[in-house]
Amino acid sequence: MDEKTMELVGIAASIAGHCRPCFLYHFKQAKKLGVTMDDITEVVDFANRISAAGDKGMYEFALKQLKKKDG
């Protein structure tokens, strides 16, 4: 995998992992490598959708567990 793609993956992973220092690191590295703001924005939006779906799924899972009688 080339360096630009690795940094885009790093950006996506940092968003999914809610890690601000990781995001800043990979964002700066991507810019140094010449990754376009359009590509970075696309990855940020994509990772946000994935993260939001996981967050919603976890919330629904927790609610389901709260409704169980045996806990």
C-alpha positions in Angstrom: 0.0 0.0 0.0 1.4 3.4 -0.9 2.1 6.1 1.8 -0.9 8.3 0.8 -3.3 5.5 1.1 -1.8 4.5 4.5 -2.3 8.1 5.8 -5.9 8.1 4.5 -6.5 4.8 6.4 -4.9 6.4 9.4 -7.3 9.3 9.2 -10.3 7.0 8.9 -9.1 4.8 11.8 -8.5 7.9 14.0 -12.1 9.1 13.4 -13.5 5.6 14.1 -11.4 5.4 17.2 -12.2 9.0 18.3 -8.5 9.8 18.7 -7.8 13.5 18.1 -4.0 13.3 18.4 -4.0 10.4 15.9 -6.2 12.4 13.5 -3.9 15.4 13.7 -0.8 13.3 13.0 -2.2 11.5 10.0 -3.8 14.6 8.6 -0.5 16.5 8.7 1.3 13.5 7.1 -1.3 13.2 4.4 -1.0 16.9 3.6 2.9 16.6 3.5 2.5 13.8 1.0 0.2 15.9 -1.2 -3.1 14.2 -0.5 -5.8 16.6 -1.7 -8.3 18.2 0.7 -11.0 16.7 -1.4 -9.7 13.2 -0.8 -9.2 13.8 2.9 -12.7 15.2 3.2 -14.1 12.2 1.4 -12.4 9.9 3.8 -13.5 11.9 6.9 -17.1 11.8 5.7 -16.9 8.1 5.0 -15.3 7.3 8.3 -17.9 9.4 10.1 -20.7 7.4 8.6 -19.1 4.2 9.6 -18.5 5.4 13.1 -22.0 6.8 13.5 -23.5 3.4 12.4 -21.3 1.7 15.0 -22.3 4.1 17.7 -26.0 3.7 16.9 -25.6 -0.1 16.9 -23.9 0.0 20.3 -26.6 2.3 21.7 -29.3 -0.1 20.5 -27.4 -3.1 21.9 -27.1 -1.4 25.3 -30.8 -0.6 25.4 -31.6 -4.2 24.5 -29.4 -5.4 27.4 -31.2 -3.0 29.8 -34.5 -4.5 28.9 -33.4 -8.1 29.7 -34.8 -9.4 32.9 -31.8 -11.4 34.0 -29.3 -8.5 33.3 
